[in-house]
Amino acid sequence: MIPYPYINPIAFSIGPFNIFGKTIGPFSARWYGIAYALGFLIGYFYIKHRIKISSYFKNKTIADDLIFYSIIGVIVGGRLGYVLIYNLAYYMSHPLRIFYVWQGGMSFHGALIGLVVVGLYVTKKYNVRFYKLADEVAVIAPVGIFFGRIANFINDELWGRPSNLPWAIAFPRGGYIPRQPSQLYEALFEGLILFLILYFSRDKLIKKEGFLFWLFVLLYGIFRFFVEFTREPDPQIGFILGLTMGQWLCLAMIVTATIFFIVLRRKWKNAA
């Protein structure tokens, strides 16, 4: 067993300040928010570079619009997804807590839907094809997932199931019971490994519109489905027919991606 390496979820604080005789602050920056900011920042510079060197995107300002609306899409979609899918009864009783995003509680699947909606809006606004932009975003998206899962670890949340493995960690909020560090597994597979696969296959597959996007959906679904066997199910939901809610949602991703691979394979064959 490994002791939990406690890291203060607050990275740093500024203040308090005395302004006109009133004390304001302190203002705190949490690792959870910094993780999201890093993901968006890296994604922005990557997409901006890809659009700059692309002959397809005539209006290069699309990157600025995309990142702005993506922030909204991820936060609103991720939060609403968590509220509606994972804990609706609680938030119906405490509606104001829906806005307490700094306390955690974001759904990847909700964030993905939010990003798709944003992508459809931006591509329509700039009159470009959805997959042209979605393929580029799909390559860099795992970087944000990586930082998000590390933030989950720092926040002492979404820990794994009890385990006797030598690298099991006794999470304080998990009752100091040795548990699988499932957040780190997810950071590795859904973040780092998924990024490497998409990045190094990008140049070969980029001409097949939609391939990288659906490959991202498929592989994320597969990786998370199996990692979730090590993750503690949400206590308010538990298991559904032996699987977690996350696993059922990942199965939906796998099935949907497979269908689109079949539907689009003729188009990709002609593009090869």
C-alpha positions in Angstrom: 0.0 0.0 0.0 1.1 3.5 -0.8 0.1 6.5 1.4 -1.9 9.1 -0.4 0.5 11.9 -1.4 -1.6 14.7 -0.1 -1.5 17.8 -2.4 -3.5 20.8 -1.4 -6.3 21.2 -4.0 -5.7 24.9 -3.8 -2.6 25.7 -5.9 -2.2 29.3 -4.6 -4.2 32.2 -3.1 -4.1 35.9 -3.6 -5.3 38.4 -1.0 -7.2 39.3 1.0 -7.3 42.9 -0.2 -8.5 45.9 1.7 -10.4 48.1 -0.8 -12.1 51.2 0.5 -12.2 49.8 4.0 -13.7 46.5 2.9 -11.9 43.1 2.9 -12.2 41.2 -0.3 -10.8 37.8 -0.9 -8.7 35.8 -0.6 -9.0 34.5 -4.2 -7.9 30.9 -4.7 -6.8 29.0 -7.8 -7.5 25.3 -7.5 -5.6 22.6 -9.4 -8.9 21.4 -10.8 -9.4 24.8 -12.6 -5.7 25.0 -13.6 -6.0 21.5 -15.2 -8.9 22.7 -17.4 -7.1 25.9 -18.2 -3.9 24.0 -19.3 -6.0 21.7 -21.4 -7.7 24.5 -23.2 -4.5 26.5 -23.6 -2.6 23.7 -25.2 -5.5 22.8 -27.3 -5.8 26.4 -28.5 -2.2 26.7 -29.6 -2.3 23.3 -31.3 -5.5 24.0 -33.2 -4.3 27.5 -34.1 -1.1 26.0 -35.6 -3.0 23.3 -37.5 -5.4 25.8 -39.0 -2.6 28.2 -39.9 -0.8 25.6 -42.0 -4.0 24.2 -43.5 -5.0 25.3 -47.0 -8.6 24.3 -46.3 -9.4 26.8 -43.6 -9.4 30.2 -45.3 -10.5 32.2 -42.2 -7.8 31.6 -39.6 -9.8 33.3 -36.8 -11.9 30.1 -36.5 -9.5 28.9 -33.8 -10.3 31.8 -31.6 -14.1 31.3 -31.9 -13.6 27.5 -31.4 -11.7 27.8 -28.1 -14.1 30.4 -26.8 -17.2 28.3 -27.5 -15.4 25.1 -26.5 -14.9 26.4 -23.0 -18.6 27.1 -22.7 -19.5 23.8 -24.3 -17.2 21.7 -22.0 -18.2 23.4 -18.8 -22.0 23.6 -19.5 -22.2 20.2 -21.1 -20.0 18.5 -18.6 -21.8 20.0 -15.6 -25.3 19.3 -17.0 -24.3 15.8 -18.0 -23.2 15.1 -14.4 -26.3 16.6 -13.0 -28.7 14.9 -15.3 -27.0 11.5 -15.5 -25.3 11.0 -12.2 -27.0 13.0 -9.4 -30.3 14.5 -10.5 -32.1 13.9 -7.3 -29.5 15.7 -5.2 -29.3 18.7 -7.4 -33.1 18.9 -7.6 -33.0 19.4 -3.8 -29.9 21.7 -4.0 -30.3 23.6 -7.3 -27.8 26.3 -6.5 -25.1 23.7 -6.1 -25.3 23.1 -9.8 -23.1 26.1 -10.2 -20.4 24.9 -7.7 -18.2 23.5 -10.5 -15.1 24.1 -8.4 -16.2 21.3 -6.1 -16.0 18.8 -9.0 -18.8 16.8 -10.7 -18.2 16.9 -14.4 -19.3 14.3 -16.9 -17.0 13.5 -19.8 -19.9 12.3 -21.9 -21.8 15.5 -21.3 -18.7 17.6 -22.2 -18.3 15.6 -25.4 -21.9 16.4 -26.4 -21.3 20.0 -25.5 -18.2 20.0 -27.8 -20.1 18.4 -30.7 -22.8 21.1 -30.4 -20.2 23.8 -30.3 -18.4 22.3 -33.3 -21.6 22.1 -35.3 -22.3 25.8 -34.6 -18.7 27.0 -35.4 -18.4 25.0 -38.6 -21.8 26.3 -39.8 -20.8 29.9 -38.9 -17.6 29.6 -40.9 -19.1 27.4 -43.6 -16.6 24.5 -43.2 -17.2 20.8 -42.9 -17.6 19.5 -39.4 -15.2 16.6 -39.6 -12.4 18.8 -40.9 -12.4 20.6 -37.6 -13.5 17.6 -35.4 -10.6 15.5 -36.6 -8.1 18.2 -35.5 -9.7 18.6 -32.1 -9.9 14.8 -31.5 -6.1 14.6 -31.7 -5.4 17.1 -29.0 -8.5 16.4 -26.8 -6.8 13.5 -24.8 -4.3 16.1 -23.4 -7.1 17.9 -21.6 -8.4 14.5 -20.4 -5.0 13.7 -19.0 -4.8 16.9 -17.0 -8.4 16.4 -15.8 -7.7 12.9 -14.5 -4.6 14.2 -12.6 -6.8 16.9 -11.1 -9.3 14.1 -10.0 -6.4 12.4 -8.2 -5.3 15.7 -6.5 -9.0 16.3 -5.5 -9.1 12.9 -3.9 -12.2 11.9 -6.0 -13.3 9.2 -8.4 -10.9 6.7 -6.7 -10.8 3.0 -7.5 -12.2 -0.1 -5.8 -10.5 -1.7 -2.8 -7.4 -3.6 -3.7 -4.4 -5.5 -2.2 -2.1 -4.5 -5.1 1.3 -3.1 -3.9 0.6 0.2 -5.6 -2.9 0.6 -4.0 -3.4 4.0 -2.4 -5.2 4.8 0.8 -7.3 7.8 -0.2 -8.5 9.9 2.8 -11.9 10.5 1.4 -12.1 6.8 0.4 -11.9 5.8 4.1 -8.2 5.2 4.1 -8.9 1.8 2.5 -6.2 0.7 0.0 -7.7 1.4 -3.4 -6.9 1.2 -7.1 -5.5 4.6 -8.3 -8.1 4.5 -11.2 -7.6 8.2 -11.9 -4.0 7.6 -12.9 -5.0 4.6 -15.0 -7.5 6.9 -16.8 -4.8 9.6 -17.2 -2.5 7.0 -18.8 -5.0 5.3 -21.2 -7.6 7.9 -21.9 -5.0 10.7 -21.9 -1.4 9.8 -22.8 -1.8 6.6 -24.8 -4.9 7.8 -26.7 -3.0 11.0 -27.6 0.0 9.1 -28.8 -2.1 6.8 -31.0 -4.1 9.7 -32.6 -1.1 12.0 -32.9 1.2 9.5 -34.7 -1.6 8.3 -37.0 -2.8 11.8 -37.8 -0.9 12.4 -41.0 -1.9 9.0 -42.4 -5.6 9.3 -41.5 -6.3 13.0 -41.8 -7.5 12.7 -45.4 -10.3 10.3 -44.3 -12.7 12.9 -42.9 -14.2 11.8 -39.6 -11.8 8.8 -39.1 -9.8 10.5 -36.3 -12.9 11.8 -34.6 -14.6 8.4 -34.5 -11.3 6.7 -33.7 -11.1 9.0 -30.6 -14.7 8.1 -29.6 -14.1 4.3 -30.2 -10.8 4.1 -28.3 -11.9 6.3 -25.4 -15.0 4.1 -25.0 -12.9 1.0 -25.0 -10.2 2.3 -22.7 -12.6 3.7 -20.2 -14.9 0.7 -20.3 -12.1 -1.6 -19.1 -10.5 0.9 -16.7 -13.9 1.3 -15.0 -13.6 -2.3 -13.7 -11.1 -0.8 -11.3 -13.1 2.3 -10.4 -15.6 2.6 -7.6 -19.1 3.1 -9.0 -20.9 6.3 -8.0 -22.5 5.6 -4.6 -25.8 7.2 -5.6 -26.1 4.9 -8.6 -24.1 1.8 -7.9 -24.1 -1.0 -10.5 -26.6 -1.3 -13.3 -26.9 -4.9 -14.5 -23.3 -5.5 -13.2 -21.8 -2.4 -14.9 -21.3 1.2 -13.9 -23.1 4.1 -15.5 -19.8 5.1 -17.1 -19.4 1.7 -18.7 -22.9 1.8 -20.2 -22.2 5.2 -21.7 -18.9 3.9 -23.1 -20.7 1.0 -24.7 -22.9 3.5 -26.4 -19.8 5.3 -27.6 -18.4 2.1 -29.0 -21.6 1.1 -30.7 -22.1 4.6 -32.2 -18.5 4.8 -33.4 -18.7 1.3 -35.0 -21.9 2.3 -36.9 -20.3 5.4 -38.3 -17.2 3.5 -39.3 -19.4 1.2 -41.3 -21.4 4.0 -42.8 -18.4 6.1 -43.8 -16.0 3.3 -44.9 -16.9 3.8 -48.6 -16.1 7.5 -48.4 -12.8 6.8 -46.7 -11.9 4.1 -49.3 -12.4 6.6 -52.1 -10.2 9.2 -50.2 -7.4 6.7 -49.7 
